[in-house]
Structures are given as C-alpha cells and as structure tokens.
Amino acid sequence: MLTERQLLILKVTVDDYIESAQPVGSNQLSKKSELPFSPATIRNAMADLEKMGFLEKTHTSSGRIPSQKGYRYYVDHLLTPRPLPKQDILQLQSIFDDKIAETEEVIKRSAMILSELTNYTAILLGPDVRKHTVKRLSIVPLGADSAVAIIVTDSGHVENRVFPIPPGLDPSDIEKMVNILNERLAGVSLNDLHMRLEQETLSIFRQHINRYAELFTTFRQAVVLPHEDNVYYAGKLNILKQPDFHDIHKIRSLMDVMEESKHIPMIMPAGSLGLQIRIGSENTLSAMEDCSVITVAYAIGEEQTGSIAIVGPKRMDYKRVVTLLDTLSGDLSKELTRLLRGK
C-alpha cells in the first residue's frame, strides 16, 4: 500500500518523464510546486518506489524512470483525463464539418487528424462492410463494352465495380436490370449478395432481358466482395520521432507488424468494451513490448462495429490521448449513425 506521499511523488515522476523523456531526479522534483518536500525526502521516497518496482534506474543517468508496473499503477489509479484545448476540439470537429457522405472518408479523416493531434500512430478499424445491406444499385455504362456497378449501402458505404458488358447490348436491358436488382435486392447484406443474386433475379432476367446469361455472369463476378478488413492507418512514421525508439531492429519489427492487417486482431482485440490501455508486455505481439496501445470502440446505431487505436511509446501522454479517444469515439459514433439513418 503506497502512502499519500509516495502516490504523489510517483504521479509527478511519471508526468515529468512523459513530458521530458529524461530520467527524473529528486532535485528536479523538489522544484515542483506540487511537491512541498526536500530533495532528501523525495530521494528516499523514490528509492522506496524503486524497491517496490514502480520506478527503475537507467544505465546512463542517476535519475529514475517509470517501470511498466509504475505506468500500470499510474493509469489505473492516478490518471485524470486532461481537458482538450479549444483548438484541438475545433480540429476534431472539422472531421465532420463537410458532412462527408461516405463512412470510409469519415474514418480516414479521423485517423489522419488523430495522428496529427497526438504525434503517434493512429489505427482505425472500420465496420465490416459485408454486414451492410444494399440501399440501392445502379449501373453506369463506361463505353461500348464495359460498365460500372455502383452499390450504396445503408451506412453510406459505396462499392464501385467495373465489369464487361456484351457488345451491342440494348441500353434498355441495362435499365431493366437495374430496376429488377433494386426491387429484389434492397435490404440484402453484401455478404449474401452473391447467393441472393441468383436466387432472386436470375429467373426474372431470363424473362425480360435479352442475352441475360452473359450479362448476369459478368455482373455477378463483379459484385463478389473480397474478405478483407477495413483498416486505416495514419502517422505510421510518427514512431520514428519518439526518442524512446532508437533500436533499429526493434523499429523494423514494429513497422513490419503494423504493415500487415493480419496482426490487427492482436493489436486491437475484438469485443473489448470501453477504453482499454495495454502497456509494454501486456501487448500480445513481442514487437510492441516497448509500446502502449490505447483502444476504444465506436458504434453505428446500436451495434458496436469498429475500433480506434493509438500506438505510441510507454511514455505516452495518457491524459491527452484518453480524452481525445473518448471525445472522438463519441463524435464518430454520432456521425456514422447519422449517415446510417440518412439524416
């Protein structure tokens, strides 16, 4: 059990190290207005905190830095989110000022601004578009032998797929096809689209559209969606700006991990409720043992559908990042729900 004095000294030590990236000494802390103690008293308290595993010494300085245990205690018991400056609030609000109609563009812009505001790496995991349902379909001829199929979903997501059309096809047949598709497939999930296309429309195409077989085959191939995560990165190279990362081999391993979307489930575990902070070895991937990762979920409507993560050093500005993520996740949920409902 830490004393009130030890708690205060631990908190100020962590705060100072987060700000300066330099080992913290007792003389340095004694000049802080919030610590009305002598250097000797602070030195003794820091020695006790080191024995308990909350602080550790570096090889290059007589000062101390927080250990992983120290950061964990700080985050769990001493962290008080910091109010955002007005300019940061305005920058976050700018994500939604243009009333962007597509969820992907909103998410991309969110990732970019979040990385700018933190100087860390931002990762946003978008909703699984295959769960979205078809709102409307259209086909736009691009020339004599090709057209683009445009699928708009209930959430504002847009899929564009170019496909070949039989030469000499009557434009009225394309118009008939679009009418049939919208009548039969509105409300069908993109995941089921391929199967329902054949079940719901093929027999009707046969009755009303000339050369339906050629047109149907190429269109069906075009609208099959690949199984892939919608992962958006911003500020991948921000990690290189941090003084904490100087081991080139560790940097290379970390960059490799963030390059491959297959690692996303380990960086951002699915189903996590609320805001989660993982520090150092608490991260599943060994390449991230010198990192902290803060994640929070956002929702579209009533469904939890995506996640936001900030990746930075263990010496992360937790107060600021927690407030930014909490604010953005709420605003993002509201905006994407608005797009879903067409408001």
Backbone torsions as a table, in degrees:
resi	resn	phi	psi	omega
1	MET	NA	122.7	-178.7
2	LEU	-81.7	143.6	175.5
3	THR	-77.0	166.5	178.5
4	GLU	-59.5	-39.0	179.5
5	ARG	-64.7	-45.7	179.8
6	GLN	-63.5	-39.8	177.9
7	LEU	-60.0	-45.9	-177.9
8	LEU	-65.3	-43.6	-179.1
9	ILE	-67.3	-38.8	176.6
10	LEU	-62.3	-46.0	-179.3
11	LYS	-60.4	-46.7	-177.8
12	VAL	-68.9	-34.6	177.5
13	THR	-63.4	-46.6	179.5
14	VAL	-63.4	-46.3	179.7
15	ASP	-58.6	-43.3	-178.5
16	ASP	-65.9	-42.0	-179.0
17	TYR	-68.9	-37.5	176.7
18	ILE	-60.0	-40.3	-177.3
19	GLU	-76.3	-38.8	-170.7
20	SER	-101.2	-24.5	-173.9
21	ALA	61.5	20.8	178.5
22	GLN	-118.9	140.9	176.6
23	PRO	-51.7	145.2	-171.9
24	VAL	-105.3	131.6	179.2
25	GLY	-111.3	164.5	-177.3
26	SER	-67.0	-38.2	178.4
27	ASN	-62.1	-40.3	179.1
28	GLN	-62.8	-44.3	-177.7
29	LEU	-70.2	-30.9	-177.5
30	SER	-65.3	-16.6	178.8
31	LYS	-86.5	-5.2	-179.9
32	LYS	-78.3	133.1	-177.4
33	SER	-64.0	-28.3	-178.0
34	GLU	-80.3	-3.8	179.3
35	LEU	-119.0	90.7	-177.9
36	PRO	-84.4	50.6	-177.8
37	PHE	-124.6	158.3	177.6
38	SER	-75.3	158.1	176.2
39	PRO	-54.8	-37.5	-178.9
40	ALA	-66.1	-41.9	178.5
41	THR	-63.1	-43.1	179.5
42	ILE	-66.3	-39.6	-179.7
43	ARG	-61.8	-42.7	178.9
44	ASN	-65.2	-41.0	179.5
45	ALA	-65.5	-39.9	179.0
46	MET	-66.0	-36.6	177.4
47	ALA	-63.5	-40.8	177.7
48	ASP	-65.1	-41.3	179.1
49	LEU	-64.8	-33.8	176.7
50	GLU	-67.9	-42.5	179.3
51	LYS	-61.9	-34.5	-179.2
52	MET	-82.1	-4.9	175.2
53	GLY	91.3	9.1	-179.4
54	PHE	-87.1	-25.7	177.6
55	LEU	-126.0	161.0	175.7
56	GLU	-146.4	154.0	178.2
57	LYS	-89.2	151.5	173.8
58	THR	-98.0	167.0	-179.8
59	HIS	-79.3	-17.7	-170.7
60	THR	-106.9	0.6	-175.4
61	SER	-152.0	156.7	176.0
62	SER	-81.9	-11.0	179.4
63	GLY	-75.9	176.0	-179.3
64	ARG	-122.7	159.1	176.9
65	ILE	-130.2	158.8	178.3
66	PRO	-66.8	142.1	170.9
67	SER	-86.7	174.9	176.0
68	GLN	-60.1	-40.2	177.5
69	LYS	-62.0	-38.0	178.5
70	GLY	-65.2	-44.4	176.4
71	TYR	-61.5	-41.8	-177.6
72	ARG	-62.0	-44.2	179.4
73	TYR	-65.4	-41.2	178.9
74	TYR	-59.3	-47.7	-178.1
75	VAL	-66.4	-40.0	-175.1
76	ASP	-78.9	-29.8	-170.1
77	HIS	-126.0	-21.9	-171.5
78	LEU	-116.9	-4.5	-173.5
79	LEU	-79.4	125.6	173.4
80	THR	-122.0	112.9	-178.0
81	PRO	-53.6	142.4	-176.3
82	ARG	-95.3	129.7	176.3
83	PRO	-58.0	143.2	-178.5
84	LEU	-80.8	139.1	172.1
85	PRO	-61.4	156.3	-176.8
86	LYS	-58.6	-38.5	-177.4
87	GLN	-66.4	-31.6	177.2
88	ASP	-70.0	-41.0	178.0
89	ILE	-60.9	-42.6	179.3
90	LEU	-64.3	-38.8	179.7
91	GLN	-66.6	-39.9	175.7
92	LEU	-64.2	-41.6	-179.6
93	GLN	-65.7	-27.2	-179.2
94	SER	-63.5	-20.6	177.2
95	ILE	-57.8	-35.2	-171.5
96	PHE	-106.9	-2.0	-175.2
97	ASP	-63.0	-34.5	-175.3
98	ASP	-83.3	-0.4	179.7
99	LYS	51.8	52.6	179.8
100	ILE	-60.9	138.8	-173.1
101	ALA	-88.5	-15.6	-175.4
102	GLU	-109.8	134.4	-178.8
103	THR	-59.8	-38.6	-177.4
104	GLU	-61.6	-40.1	-179.0
105	GLU	-68.2	-38.2	176.5
106	VAL	-62.1	-43.8	-178.5
107	ILE	-67.1	-42.7	178.3
108	LYS	-60.1	-45.3	-179.7
109	ARG	-65.3	-36.9	178.1
110	SER	-61.1	-44.5	179.8
111	ALA	-62.1	-43.8	-177.4
112	MET	-63.4	-47.5	-177.1
113	ILE	-70.1	-35.1	178.2
114	LEU	-63.8	-40.4	178.0
115	SER	-67.9	-35.3	178.5
116	GLU	-66.7	-40.2	-176.4
117	LEU	-73.9	-25.7	-176.6
118	THR	-105.1	-23.5	-170.6
119	ASN	64.4	21.4	173.7
120	TYR	-114.6	-176.7	178.0
121	THR	-89.9	129.6	177.6
122	ALA	-107.0	135.5	175.6
123	ILE	-128.5	125.7	175.3
124	LEU	-117.6	126.0	176.1
125	LEU	-97.6	114.5	-177.4
126	GLY	-77.6	169.2	178.2
127	PRO	-65.1	153.7	176.9
128	ASP	-72.7	104.4	-173.8
129	VAL	-64.2	-20.3	-179.1
130	ARG	-68.5	-16.9	176.4
131	LYS	-85.7	-12.9	178.8
132	HIS	-68.3	154.4	178.8
133	THR	-108.5	154.1	-177.7
134	VAL	-70.9	127.3	173.6
135	LYS	-95.6	-44.4	174.9
136	ARG	-160.4	156.0	176.6
137	LEU	-125.0	148.9	172.7
138	SER	-146.3	156.4	177.4
139	ILE	-128.7	124.8	-177.9
140	VAL	-117.4	116.0	177.0
141	PRO	-62.2	137.1	178.1
142	LEU	-103.1	-13.4	-177.5
143	GLY	175.4	-160.8	-176.4
144	ALA	-73.6	-22.5	-172.3
145	ASP	-129.6	12.8	178.2
146	SER	-152.1	160.3	178.2
147	ALA	-149.4	166.3	175.9
148	VAL	-116.6	129.8	174.0
149	ALA	-91.1	127.8	-178.8
150	ILE	-116.6	121.3	179.9
151	ILE	-116.7	121.1	177.0
152	VAL	-107.5	129.3	-177.1
153	THR	-98.9	173.7	-178.8
154	ASP	-63.3	-21.8	-178.2
155	SER	-95.1	0.6	-177.0
156	GLY	93.3	-1.5	176.0
157	HIS	-66.8	140.7	-179.6
158	VAL	-123.9	127.5	174.1
159	GLU	-110.4	129.7	176.1
160	ASN	-116.6	127.8	-179.7
161	ARG	-135.9	119.9	176.8
162	VAL	-84.5	137.3	179.1
163	PHE	-145.7	152.9	179.6
164	PRO	-75.9	148.1	173.8
165	ILE	-121.9	150.3	-179.5
166	PRO	-59.3	135.4	178.6
167	PRO	-61.4	141.6	178.0
168	GLY	77.3	13.9	-179.7
169	LEU	-67.6	136.0	179.2
170	ASP	-68.9	125.3	179.2
171	PRO	-54.3	-28.7	-179.8
172	SER	-66.2	-26.8	178.1
173	ASP	-68.4	-36.5	176.9
174	ILE	-66.1	-40.9	178.8
175	GLU	-62.1	-42.5	177.9
176	LYS	-62.6	-42.1	-178.9
177	MET	-60.6	-45.0	-179.8
178	VAL	-61.7	-42.0	179.9
179	ASN	-62.7	-42.2	179.7
180	ILE	-66.2	-44.0	-179.6
181	LEU	-59.6	-46.6	-179.0
182	ASN	-67.2	-36.2	-180.0
183	GLU	-68.3	-37.6	-172.6
184	ARG	-96.5	-24.8	-170.0
185	LEU	-112.8	-5.0	176.4
186	ALA	-60.3	129.7	-179.3
187	GLY	93.6	-6.9	178.1
188	VAL	-83.0	138.7	178.9
189	SER	-71.6	150.4	178.6
190	LEU	-61.8	-28.2	178.5
191	ASN	-64.5	-33.2	-177.4
192	ASP	-98.4	-0.4	-171.1
193	LEU	-60.0	-43.7	-176.6
194	HIS	-60.2	-44.8	-178.8
195	MET	-70.7	-45.5	-176.6
196	ARG	-69.7	-25.2	177.5
197	LEU	-58.0	-46.1	-179.8
198	GLU	-72.1	-42.0	-177.4
199	GLN	-65.1	-40.7	-169.6
200	GLU	-95.6	-24.5	-169.2
201	THR	-120.7	-24.4	-170.3
202	LEU	-60.2	-44.9	-178.3
203	SER	-65.9	-31.7	179.1
204	ILE	-74.4	-40.0	174.9
205	PHE	-56.4	-42.0	-177.3
206	ARG	-59.1	-34.6	-177.0
207	GLN	-80.2	-31.2	-167.8
208	HIS	-117.9	-11.6	-173.1
209	ILE	-123.6	126.9	174.9
210	ASN	-69.3	145.7	178.6
211	ARG	54.0	37.3	-175.9
212	TYR	-61.9	-34.0	-174.5
213	ALA	-63.1	-46.1	179.5
214	GLU	-63.1	-45.0	-177.4
215	LEU	-66.4	-43.3	-178.6
216	PHE	-63.1	-43.0	-176.8
217	THR	-61.6	-47.5	-177.5
218	THR	-71.1	-36.1	179.5
219	PHE	-66.5	-43.4	-178.7
220	ARG	-61.8	-41.2	178.4
221	GLN	-63.4	-33.6	-176.8
222	ALA	-70.9	-32.4	-172.0
223	VAL	-95.9	5.6	173.2
224	VAL	-73.3	121.8	-177.0
225	LEU	-92.1	134.2	176.4
226	PRO	-67.8	152.0	176.2
227	HIS	-84.6	101.4	-179.3
228	GLU	-150.2	148.9	178.7
229	ASP	-80.1	146.5	174.6
230	ASN	-92.4	89.7	-176.6
231	VAL	-109.9	129.4	-178.1
232	TYR	-122.8	123.2	179.8
233	TYR	-106.8	149.9	169.7
234	ALA	-147.6	138.3	177.3
235	GLY	72.1	35.7	179.4
236	LYS	-56.7	-36.4	-176.7
237	LEU	-84.0	-2.6	178.7
238	ASN	-60.3	-27.5	-179.3
239	ILE	-60.9	-28.7	-179.5
240	LEU	-72.2	-17.4	-179.6
241	LYS	-82.1	-12.4	-175.5
242	GLN	-84.3	130.2	-179.1
243	PRO	-65.5	-16.0	-179.3
244	ASP	-69.1	-23.6	-174.2
245	PHE	-106.9	103.3	-179.7
246	HIS	-130.3	-7.2	177.5
247	ASP	-84.7	109.4	-173.3
248	ILE	-60.9	-33.4	-179.7
249	HIS	-69.2	-40.1	178.0
250	LYS	-68.2	-37.5	178.3
251	ILE	-63.5	-43.9	-179.5
252	ARG	-62.6	-42.3	179.0
253	SER	-63.6	-41.3	180.0
254	LEU	-65.3	-43.5	179.2
255	MET	-64.3	-38.5	178.6
256	ASP	-62.2	-41.4	180.0
257	VAL	-61.9	-43.3	-176.1
258	MET	-78.1	-11.2	177.9
259	GLU	-77.8	-24.1	-172.2
260	GLU	-108.9	123.5	-177.1
261	SER	-66.9	-17.3	179.6
262	LYS	-64.9	-19.5	180.0
263	HIS	-86.1	-9.5	-175.5
264	ILE	-55.9	-43.6	179.6
265	PRO	-59.3	-25.9	178.6
266	MET	-85.5	-27.7	176.1
267	ILE	-79.2	-39.5	-176.8
268	MET	-127.9	80.0	-177.5
269	PRO	-57.6	135.7	-178.9
270	ALA	-71.4	150.4	173.0
271	GLY	84.0	2.4	179.3
272	SER	-73.2	127.8	-179.9
273	LEU	-95.7	143.5	178.0
274	GLY	70.1	-168.7	-178.7
275	LEU	-87.1	130.8	-177.4
276	GLN	-119.9	137.5	177.5
277	ILE	-124.4	120.6	176.5
278	ARG	-116.7	131.0	-171.6
279	ILE	-119.2	128.1	172.3
280	GLY	56.2	-121.5	-174.8
281	SER	-70.4	-7.5	173.8
282	GLU	-67.6	-19.2	174.9
283	ASN	-75.1	141.1	-175.8
284	THR	-65.2	-39.0	-175.2
285	LEU	-84.5	128.8	-178.3
286	SER	-63.7	-27.4	179.4
287	ALA	-65.2	-15.2	-177.0
288	MET	-107.6	22.0	-176.1
289	GLU	-70.2	-17.0	176.5
290	ASP	-101.2	10.4	-175.3
291	CYS	-112.3	158.2	162.9
292	SER	-113.3	143.8	178.6
293	VAL	-127.6	123.3	176.6
294	ILE	-111.5	125.5	-178.5
295	THR	-125.5	151.9	174.6
296	VAL	-148.9	147.6	179.4
297	ALA	-90.4	154.9	168.2
298	TYR	-129.2	164.9	-172.8
299	ALA	-131.5	156.3	168.6
300	ILE	-119.1	114.8	-174.7
301	GLY	68.1	-132.7	-177.9
302	GLU	-92.0	-4.1	-171.5
303	GLU	-104.2	131.5	173.4
304	GLN	-74.8	118.5	-169.6
305	THR	-126.6	-12.9	-175.8
306	GLY	-152.6	173.1	-178.5
307	SER	-138.4	152.6	174.6
308	ILE	-121.0	136.6	177.4
309	ALA	-133.9	143.6	169.8
310	ILE	-116.3	127.0	178.9
311	VAL	-112.4	124.5	179.4
312	GLY	-152.8	-170.7	178.7
313	PRO	-72.6	164.2	173.6
314	LYS	-59.7	-27.5	176.6
315	ARG	-82.0	45.2	-178.0
316	MET	-79.1	150.0	175.4
317	ASP	-79.4	80.5	-172.5
318	TYR	-60.2	-40.2	-177.8
319	LYS	-57.2	-46.6	-176.8
320	ARG	-72.5	-44.9	-175.6
321	VAL	-66.1	-41.0	179.2
322	VAL	-59.9	-43.6	179.8
323	THR	-66.5	-42.8	178.7
324	LEU	-60.2	-46.7	-178.1
325	LEU	-67.3	-40.4	179.2
326	ASP	-62.1	-43.1	179.8
327	THR	-67.4	-47.7	-176.2
328	LEU	-66.1	-40.6	-177.8
329	SER	-62.5	-38.8	177.3
330	GLY	-66.6	-46.5	-179.4
331	ASP	-66.3	-38.8	-179.8
332	LEU	-66.2	-41.5	177.9
333	SER	-60.1	-43.5	179.7
334	LYS	-63.9	-43.7	-177.2
335	GLU	-67.0	-44.7	-178.6
336	LEU	-69.9	-31.5	174.8
337	THR	-67.1	-38.4	176.6
338	ARG	-61.2	-43.1	178.3
339	LEU	-63.4	-40.1	179.9
340	LEU	-60.6	-40.2	-176.1
341	ARG	-89.6	-1.3	176.3
342	GLY	70.7	27.4	-179.5
343	LYS	-93.3	NA	NA
